[in-house]
């Protein structure tokens, strides 16, 4: 859940929040405490794999 009241976040953070919501990684904090699960978010692993591929390292 992300607490992001209007007027207190920058456009940059609002865009990041929208990306996280669209990917199912987060939800807006709205008071609805429904059970939900989200996909694993591991940017370091994704970046390391991309770098190894680009550098030709196995």
N, CA, C and O atoms as a Maestro MAE file, in Angstrom:
{
 s_m_m2io_version
 :::
 2.0.0
}

f_m_ct {
 s_m_title
 :::
 protein
 m_atom[232] {
  # First column is atom index #
  i_m_mmod_type
  r_m_x_coord
  r_m_y_coord
  r_m_z_coord
  i_m_residue_number
  s_m_chain_name
  s_m_pdb_residue_name
  s_m_pdb_atom_name
  i_m_atomic_number
  :::
  1 25 0.835 -1.180 0.000 1 A "UNK " " N  " 7
  2 3 0.000 0.000 0.000 1 A "UNK " " CA " 6
  3 2 0.880 1.244 0.000 1 A "UNK " " C  " 6
  4 15 1.933 1.283 0.638 1 A "UNK " " O  " 8
  5 25 0.422 2.264 -0.734 2 A "UNK " " N  " 7
  6 3 1.154 3.527 -0.810 2 A "UNK " " CA " 6
  7 2 0.240 4.649 -0.340 2 A "UNK " " C  " 6
  8 15 -0.870 4.818 -0.845 2 A "UNK " " O  " 8
  9 25 0.716 5.403 0.622 3 A "UNK " " N  " 7
  10 3 0.009 6.594 1.095 3 A "UNK " " CA " 6
  11 2 0.528 7.782 0.304 3 A "UNK " " C  " 6
  12 15 1.684 8.176 0.453 3 A "UNK " " O  " 8
  13 25 -0.323 8.351 -0.533 4 A "UNK " " N  " 7
  14 3 0.102 9.456 -1.395 4 A "UNK " " CA " 6
  15 2 -1.042 10.449 -1.561 4 A "UNK " " C  " 6
  16 15 -1.683 10.483 -2.611 4 A "UNK " " O  " 8
  17 25 -1.302 11.253 -0.538 5 A "UNK " " N  " 7
  18 3 -2.404 12.208 -0.646 5 A "UNK " " CA " 6
  19 2 -2.125 13.268 -1.711 5 A "UNK " " C  " 6
  20 15 -0.988 13.715 -1.859 5 A "UNK " " O  " 8
  21 25 -3.157 13.670 -2.450 6 A "UNK " " N  " 7
  22 3 -2.981 14.698 -3.482 6 A "UNK " " CA " 6
  23 2 -2.343 15.959 -2.898 6 A "UNK " " C  " 6
  24 15 -2.674 16.386 -1.792 6 A "UNK " " O  " 8
  25 25 -1.437 16.533 -3.653 7 A "UNK " " N  " 7
  26 3 -0.777 17.758 -3.223 7 A "UNK " " CA " 6
  27 2 0.479 17.537 -2.398 7 A "UNK " " C  " 6
  28 15 1.231 18.483 -2.162 7 A "UNK " " O  " 8
  29 25 0.720 16.317 -1.958 8 A "UNK " " N  " 7
  30 3 1.894 16.053 -1.125 8 A "UNK " " CA " 6
  31 2 2.961 15.226 -1.831 8 A "UNK " " C  " 6
  32 15 3.998 14.922 -1.243 8 A "UNK " " O  " 8
  33 25 2.716 14.858 -3.087 9 A "UNK " " N  " 7
  34 3 3.714 14.086 -3.821 9 A "UNK " " CA " 6
  35 2 4.077 14.807 -5.113 9 A "UNK " " C  " 6
  36 15 3.281 15.567 -5.665 9 A "UNK " " O  " 8
  37 25 5.280 14.556 -5.576 10 A "UNK " " N  " 7
  38 3 5.734 15.178 -6.820 10 A "UNK " " CA " 6
  39 2 5.204 14.384 -8.013 10 A "UNK " " C  " 6
  40 15 4.772 13.240 -7.867 10 A "UNK " " O  " 8
  41 25 5.242 14.998 -9.186 11 A "UNK " " N  " 7
  42 3 4.809 14.306 -10.406 11 A "UNK " " CA " 6
  43 2 5.630 13.042 -10.629 11 A "UNK " " C  " 6
  44 15 5.101 12.015 -11.055 11 A "UNK " " O  " 8
  45 25 6.935 13.124 -10.336 12 A "UNK " " N  " 7
  46 3 7.822 11.965 -10.512 12 A "UNK " " CA " 6
  47 2 7.343 10.790 -9.664 12 A "UNK " " C  " 6
  48 15 7.283 9.659 -10.146 12 A "UNK " " O  " 8
  49 25 7.004 11.054 -8.410 13 A "UNK " " N  " 7
  50 3 6.539 9.979 -7.538 13 A "UNK " " CA " 6
  51 2 5.158 9.490 -7.953 13 A "UNK " " C  " 6
  52 15 4.870 8.298 -7.850 13 A "UNK " " O  " 8
  53 25 4.308 10.385 -8.415 14 A "UNK " " N  " 7
  54 3 2.982 9.979 -8.886 14 A "UNK " " CA " 6
  55 2 3.110 9.018 -10.065 14 A "UNK " " C  " 6
  56 15 2.378 8.032 -10.144 14 A "UNK " " O  " 8
  57 25 4.041 9.302 -10.982 15 A "UNK " " N  " 7
  58 3 4.266 8.399 -12.120 15 A "UNK " " CA " 6
  59 2 4.775 7.039 -11.644 15 A "UNK " " C  " 6
  60 15 4.342 6.002 -12.144 15 A "UNK " " O  " 8
  61 25 5.698 7.045 -10.675 16 A "UNK " " N  " 7
  62 3 6.208 5.783 -10.142 16 A "UNK " " CA " 6
  63 2 5.077 4.990 -9.486 16 A "UNK " " C  " 6
  64 15 4.979 3.778 -9.674 16 A "UNK " " O  " 8
  65 25 4.234 5.662 -8.727 17 A "UNK " " N  " 7
  66 3 3.111 4.985 -8.078 17 A "UNK " " CA " 6
  67 2 2.197 4.363 -9.126 17 A "UNK " " C  " 6
  68 15 1.768 3.219 -8.972 17 A "UNK " " O  " 8
  69 25 1.895 5.104 -10.189 18 A "UNK " " N  " 7
  70 3 1.026 4.577 -11.242 18 A "UNK " " CA " 6
  71 2 1.636 3.331 -11.884 18 A "UNK " " C  " 6
  72 15 0.924 2.375 -12.188 18 A "UNK " " O  " 8
  73 25 2.947 3.344 -12.088 19 A "UNK " " N  " 7
  74 3 3.625 2.176 -12.660 19 A "UNK " " CA " 6
  75 2 3.523 0.983 -11.714 19 A "UNK " " C  " 6
  76 15 3.266 -0.138 -12.155 19 A "UNK " " O  " 8
  77 25 3.720 1.216 -10.427 20 A "UNK " " N  " 7
  78 3 3.603 0.136 -9.443 20 A "UNK " " CA " 6
  79 2 2.176 -0.395 -9.372 20 A "UNK " " C  " 6
  80 15 1.972 -1.605 -9.274 20 A "UNK " " O  " 8
  81 25 1.184 0.498 -9.420 21 A "UNK " " N  " 7
  82 3 -0.217 0.069 -9.407 21 A "UNK " " CA " 6
  83 2 -0.524 -0.759 -10.651 21 A "UNK " " C  " 6
  84 15 -1.142 -1.820 -10.554 21 A "UNK " " O  " 8
  85 25 -0.094 -0.279 -11.822 22 A "UNK " " N  " 7
  86 3 -0.374 -0.965 -13.088 22 A "UNK " " CA " 6
  87 2 0.249 -2.357 -13.121 22 A "UNK " " C  " 6
  88 15 -0.322 -3.279 -13.703 22 A "UNK " " O  " 8
  89 25 1.414 -2.513 -12.502 23 A "UNK " " N  " 7
  90 3 2.079 -3.814 -12.462 23 A "UNK " " CA " 6
  91 2 1.561 -4.730 -11.373 23 A "UNK " " C  " 6
  92 15 1.974 -5.887 -11.282 23 A "UNK " " O  " 8
  93 25 0.660 -4.222 -10.545 24 A "UNK " " N  " 7
  94 3 0.121 -5.029 -9.459 24 A "UNK " " CA " 6
  95 2 1.039 -5.140 -8.262 24 A "UNK " " C  " 6
  96 15 0.826 -5.983 -7.390 24 A "UNK " " O  " 8
  97 25 2.079 -4.281 -8.209 25 A "UNK " " N  " 7
  98 3 3.044 -4.330 -7.111 25 A "UNK " " CA " 6
  99 2 2.585 -3.558 -5.880 25 A "UNK " " C  " 6
  100 15 3.100 -3.779 -4.784 25 A "UNK " " O  " 8
  101 25 1.634 -2.666 -6.048 26 A "UNK " " N  " 7
  102 3 1.179 -1.831 -4.935 26 A "UNK " " CA " 6
  103 2 -0.271 -1.443 -5.159 26 A "UNK " " C  " 6
  104 15 -0.818 -1.597 -6.251 26 A "UNK " " O  " 8
  105 25 -0.875 -0.938 -4.102 27 A "UNK " " N  " 7
  106 3 -2.231 -0.400 -4.156 27 A "UNK " " CA " 6
  107 2 -2.240 0.915 -3.391 27 A "UNK " " C  " 6
  108 15 -1.451 1.115 -2.468 27 A "UNK " " O  " 8
  109 25 -3.142 1.809 -3.785 28 A "UNK " " N  " 7
  110 3 -3.268 3.041 -3.005 28 A "UNK " " CA " 6
  111 2 -3.814 2.709 -1.610 28 A "UNK " " C  " 6
  112 15 -4.638 1.807 -1.462 28 A "UNK " " O  " 8
  113 25 -3.364 3.420 -0.619 29 A "UNK " " N  " 7
  114 3 -3.871 3.242 0.738 29 A "UNK " " CA " 6
  115 2 -5.227 3.932 0.812 29 A "UNK " " C  " 6
  116 15 -5.314 5.160 0.824 29 A "UNK " " O  " 8
  117 25 -6.283 3.123 0.861 30 A "UNK " " N  " 7
  118 3 -7.628 3.693 0.805 30 A "UNK " " CA " 6
  119 2 -8.494 3.292 1.990 30 A "UNK " " C  " 6
  120 15 -9.644 3.721 2.085 30 A "UNK " " O  " 8
  121 25 -7.968 2.490 2.879 31 A "UNK " " N  " 7
  122 3 -8.760 2.016 4.002 31 A "UNK " " CA " 6
  123 2 -9.390 0.654 3.738 31 A "UNK " " C  " 6
  124 15 -9.942 0.045 4.654 31 A "UNK " " O  " 8
  125 25 -9.317 0.165 2.497 32 A "UNK " " N  " 7
  126 3 -9.808 -1.163 2.147 32 A "UNK " " CA " 6
  127 2 -8.678 -2.157 2.379 32 A "UNK " " C  " 6
  128 15 -7.702 -2.170 1.629 32 A "UNK " " O  " 8
  129 25 -8.798 -2.981 3.401 33 A "UNK " " N  " 7
  130 3 -7.719 -3.894 3.779 33 A "UNK " " CA " 6
  131 2 -7.942 -5.294 3.229 33 A "UNK " " C  " 6
  132 15 -7.756 -6.279 3.944 33 A "UNK " " O  " 8
  133 25 -8.335 -5.389 1.983 34 A "UNK " " N  " 7
  134 3 -8.577 -6.688 1.359 34 A "UNK " " CA " 6
  135 2 -7.276 -7.480 1.249 34 A "UNK " " C  " 6
  136 15 -6.195 -6.919 1.070 34 A "UNK " " O  " 8
  137 25 -7.413 -8.798 1.360 35 A "UNK " " N  " 7
  138 3 -6.258 -9.673 1.147 35 A "UNK " " CA " 6
  139 2 -5.876 -9.634 -0.325 35 A "UNK " " C  " 6
  140 15 -6.742 -9.721 -1.196 35 A "UNK " " O  " 8
  141 25 -4.617 -9.506 -0.600 36 A "UNK " " N  " 7
  142 3 -4.141 -9.541 -1.984 36 A "UNK " " CA " 6
  143 2 -2.683 -9.912 -1.979 36 A "UNK " " C  " 6
  144 15 -1.974 -9.708 -0.993 36 A "UNK " " O  " 8
  145 25 -2.248 -10.451 -3.077 37 A "UNK " " N  " 7
  146 3 -0.830 -10.764 -3.210 37 A "UNK " " CA " 6
  147 2 -0.306 -10.027 -4.433 37 A "UNK " " C  " 6
  148 15 -1.060 -9.692 -5.346 37 A "UNK " " O  " 8
  149 25 0.982 -9.783 -4.433 38 A "UNK " " N  " 7
  150 3 1.592 -9.039 -5.532 38 A "UNK " " CA " 6
  151 2 2.755 -9.840 -6.094 38 A "UNK " " C  " 6
  152 15 3.338 -10.676 -5.404 38 A "UNK " " O  " 8
  153 25 3.090 -9.577 -7.362 39 A "UNK " " N  " 7
  154 3 4.240 -10.270 -7.942 39 A "UNK " " CA " 6
  155 2 5.533 -9.847 -7.249 39 A "UNK " " C  " 6
  156 15 5.613 -8.768 -6.662 39 A "UNK " " O  " 8
  157 25 6.526 -10.699 -7.324 40 A "UNK " " N  " 7
  158 3 7.832 -10.405 -6.727 40 A "UNK " " CA " 6
  159 2 8.495 -9.269 -7.500 40 A "UNK " " C  " 6
  160 15 8.544 -9.293 -8.730 40 A "UNK " " O  " 8
  161 25 8.988 -8.305 -6.797 41 A "UNK " " N  " 7
  162 3 9.692 -7.176 -7.406 41 A "UNK " " CA " 6
  163 2 11.146 -7.246 -6.967 41 A "UNK " " C  " 6
  164 15 11.466 -7.006 -5.803 41 A "UNK " " O  " 8
  165 25 12.026 -7.579 -7.912 42 A "UNK " " N  " 7
  166 3 13.444 -7.686 -7.603 42 A "UNK " " CA " 6
  167 2 14.219 -7.009 -8.725 42 A "UNK " " C  " 6
  168 15 14.737 -7.673 -9.623 42 A "UNK " " O  " 8
  169 25 14.293 -5.703 -8.666 43 A "UNK " " N  " 7
  170 3 14.950 -4.932 -9.726 43 A "UNK " " CA " 6
  171 2 16.430 -5.280 -9.844 43 A "UNK " " C  " 6
  172 15 16.968 -5.287 -10.951 43 A "UNK " " O  " 8
  173 25 17.092 -5.565 -8.747 44 A "UNK " " N  " 7
  174 3 18.529 -5.869 -8.790 44 A "UNK " " CA " 6
  175 2 18.790 -7.104 -9.647 44 A "UNK " " C  " 6
  176 15 19.736 -7.125 -10.435 44 A "UNK " " O  " 8
  177 25 17.970 -8.118 -9.500 45 A "UNK " " N  " 7
  178 3 18.139 -9.341 -10.287 45 A "UNK " " CA " 6
  179 2 17.897 -9.062 -11.773 45 A "UNK " " C  " 6
  180 15 18.645 -9.540 -12.626 45 A "UNK " " O  " 8
  181 25 16.865 -8.299 -12.078 46 A "UNK " " N  " 7
  182 3 16.545 -7.954 -13.464 46 A "UNK " " CA " 6
  183 2 17.670 -7.150 -14.101 46 A "UNK " " C  " 6
  184 15 18.062 -7.420 -15.237 46 A "UNK " " O  " 8
  185 25 18.187 -6.174 -13.383 47 A "UNK " " N  " 7
  186 3 19.275 -5.331 -13.896 47 A "UNK " " CA " 6
  187 2 20.548 -6.151 -14.079 47 A "UNK " " C  " 6
  188 15 21.231 -6.009 -15.093 47 A "UNK " " O  " 8
  189 25 20.873 -7.004 -13.114 48 A "UNK " " N  " 7
  190 3 22.086 -7.824 -13.211 48 A "UNK " " CA " 6
  191 2 22.014 -8.759 -14.416 48 A "UNK " " C  " 6
  192 15 23.007 -8.940 -15.120 48 A "UNK " " O  " 8
  193 25 20.857 -9.348 -14.654 49 A "UNK " " N  " 7
  194 3 20.693 -10.233 -15.811 49 A "UNK " " CA " 6
  195 2 20.878 -9.460 -17.108 49 A "UNK " " C  " 6
  196 15 21.551 -9.937 -18.021 49 A "UNK " " O  " 8
  197 25 20.289 -8.272 -17.200 50 A "UNK " " N  " 7
  198 3 20.429 -7.450 -18.406 50 A "UNK " " CA " 6
  199 2 21.886 -7.059 -18.634 50 A "UNK " " C  " 6
  200 15 22.360 -7.075 -19.770 50 A "UNK " " O  " 8
  201 25 22.592 -6.711 -17.575 51 A "UNK " " N  " 7
  202 3 24.004 -6.323 -17.705 51 A "UNK " " CA " 6
  203 2 24.862 -7.507 -18.143 51 A "UNK " " C  " 6
  204 15 25.736 -7.359 -18.997 51 A "UNK " " O  " 8
  205 25 24.615 -8.676 -17.563 52 A "UNK " " N  " 7
  206 3 25.371 -9.868 -17.973 52 A "UNK " " CA " 6
  207 2 25.133 -10.173 -19.448 52 A "UNK " " C  " 6
  208 15 26.065 -10.518 -20.174 52 A "UNK " " O  " 8
  209 25 23.885 -10.045 -19.885 53 A "UNK " " N  " 7
  210 3 23.564 -10.289 -21.298 53 A "UNK " " CA " 6
  211 2 24.292 -9.297 -22.202 53 A "UNK " " C  " 6
  212 15 24.849 -9.691 -23.227 53 A "UNK " " O  " 8
  213 25 24.294 -8.031 -21.839 54 A "UNK " " N  " 7
  214 3 24.932 -7.002 -22.659 54 A "UNK " " CA " 6
  215 2 26.453 -7.150 -22.697 54 A "UNK " " C  " 6
  216 15 27.093 -6.863 -23.709 54 A "UNK " " O  " 8
  217 25 27.020 -7.604 -21.577 55 A "UNK " " N  " 7
  218 3 28.469 -7.756 -21.496 55 A "UNK " " CA " 6
  219 2 28.941 -9.133 -21.956 55 A "UNK " " C  " 6
  220 15 30.143 -9.383 -22.047 55 A "UNK " " O  " 8
  221 25 28.001 -10.019 -22.242 56 A "UNK " " N  " 7
  222 3 28.363 -11.361 -22.688 56 A "UNK " " CA " 6
  223 2 28.932 -12.225 -21.587 56 A "UNK " " C  " 6
  224 15 29.734 -13.121 -21.852 56 A "UNK " " O  " 8
  225 25 28.532 -11.971 -20.364 57 A "UNK " " N  " 7
  226 3 29.000 -12.742 -19.205 57 A "UNK " " CA " 6
  227 2 27.921 -13.766 -18.852 57 A "UNK " " C  " 6
  228 15 26.736 -13.438 -18.809 57 A "UNK " " O  " 8
  229 25 28.344 -15.017 -18.599 58 A "UNK " " N  " 7
  230 3 27.337 -16.018 -18.237 58 A "UNK " " CA " 6
  231 2 27.171 -16.155 -16.763 58 A "UNK " " C  " 6
  232 15 26.359 -16.959 -16.306 58 A "UNK " " O  " 8
  :::
 }
 m_bond[231] {
  # First column is bond index #
  i_m_from
  i_m_to
  i_m_order
  :::
  1 1 2 1
  2 2 3 1
  3 3 4 2
  4 3 5 1
  5 5 6 1
  6 6 7 1
  7 7 8 2
  8 7 9 1
  9 9 10 1
  10 10 11 1
  11 11 12 2
  12 11 13 1
  13 13 14 1
  14 14 15 1
  15 15 16 2
  16 15 17 1
  17 17 18 1
  18 18 19 1
  19 19 20 2
  20 19 21 1
  21 21 22 1
  22 22 23 1
  23 23 24 2
  24 23 25 1
  25 25 26 1
  26 26 27 1
  27 27 28 2
  28 27 29 1
  29 29 30 1
  30 30 31 1
  31 31 32 2
  32 31 33 1
  33 33 34 1
  34 34 35 1
  35 35 36 2
  36 35 37 1
  37 37 38 1
  38 38 39 1
  39 39 40 2
  40 39 41 1
  41 41 42 1
  42 42 43 1
  43 43 44 2
  44 43 45 1
  45 45 46 1
  46 46 47 1
  47 47 48 2
  48 47 49 1
  49 49 50 1
  50 50 51 1
  51 51 52 2
  52 51 53 1
  53 53 54 1
  54 54 55 1
  55 55 56 2
  56 55 57 1
  57 57 58 1
  58 58 59 1
  59 59 60 2
  60 59 61 1
  61 61 62 1
  62 62 63 1
  63 63 64 2
  64 63 65 1
  65 65 66 1
  66 66 67 1
  67 67 68 2
  68 67 69 1
  69 69 70 1
  70 70 71 1
  71 71 72 2
  72 71 73 1
  73 73 74 1
  74 74 75 1
  75 75 76 2
  76 75 77 1
  77 77 78 1
  78 78 79 1
  79 79 80 2
  80 79 81 1
  81 81 82 1
  82 82 83 1
  83 83 84 2
  84 83 85 1
  85 85 86 1
  86 86 87 1
  87 87 88 2
  88 87 89 1
  89 89 90 1
  90 90 91 1
  91 91 92 2
  92 91 93 1
  93 93 94 1
  94 94 95 1
  95 95 96 2
  96 95 97 1
  97 97 98 1
  98 98 99 1
  99 99 100 2
  100 99 101 1
  101 101 102 1
  102 102 103 1
  103 103 104 2
  104 103 105 1
  105 105 106 1
  106 106 107 1
  107 107 108 2
  108 107 109 1
  109 109 110 1
  110 110 111 1
  111 111 112 2
  112 111 113 1
  113 113 114 1
  114 114 115 1
  115 115 116 2
  116 115 117 1
  117 117 118 1
  118 118 119 1
  119 119 120 2
  120 119 121 1
  121 121 122 1
  122 122 123 1
  123 123 124 2
  124 123 125 1
  125 125 126 1
  126 126 127 1
  127 127 128 2
  128 127 129 1
  129 129 130 1
  130 130 131 1
  131 131 132 2
  132 131 133 1
  133 133 134 1
  134 134 135 1
  135 135 136 2
  136 135 137 1
  137 137 138 1
  138 138 139 1
  139 139 140 2
  140 139 141 1
  141 141 142 1
  142 142 143 1
  143 143 144 2
  144 143 145 1
  145 145 146 1
  146 146 147 1
  147 147 148 2
  148 147 149 1
  149 149 150 1
  150 150 151 1
  151 151 152 2
  152 151 153 1
  153 153 154 1
  154 154 155 1
  155 155 156 2
  156 155 157 1
  157 157 158 1
  158 158 159 1
  159 159 160 2
  160 159 161 1
  161 161 162 1
  162 162 163 1
  163 163 164 2
  164 163 165 1
  165 165 166 1
  166 166 167 1
  167 167 168 2
  168 167 169 1
  169 169 170 1
  170 170 171 1
  171 171 172 2
  172 171 173 1
  173 173 174 1
  174 174 175 1
  175 175 176 2
  176 175 177 1
  177 177 178 1
  178 178 179 1
  179 179 180 2
  180 179 181 1
  181 181 182 1
  182 182 183 1
  183 183 184 2
  184 183 185 1
  185 185 186 1
  186 186 187 1
  187 187 188 2
  188 187 189 1
  189 189 190 1
  190 190 191 1
  191 191 192 2
  192 191 193 1
  193 193 194 1
  194 194 195 1
  195 195 196 2
  196 195 197 1
  197 197 198 1
  198 198 199 1
  199 199 200 2
  200 199 201 1
  201 201 202 1
  202 202 203 1
  203 203 204 2
  204 203 205 1
  205 205 206 1
  206 206 207 1
  207 207 208 2
  208 207 209 1
  209 209 210 1
  210 210 211 1
  211 211 212 2
  212 211 213 1
  213 213 214 1
  214 214 215 1
  215 215 216 2
  216 215 217 1
  217 217 218 1
  218 218 219 1
  219 219 220 2
  220 219 221 1
  221 221 222 1
  222 222 223 1
  223 223 224 2
  224 223 225 1
  225 225 226 1
  226 226 227 1
  227 227 228 2
  228 227 229 1
  229 229 230 1
  230 230 231 1
  231 231 232 2
  :::
 }
}
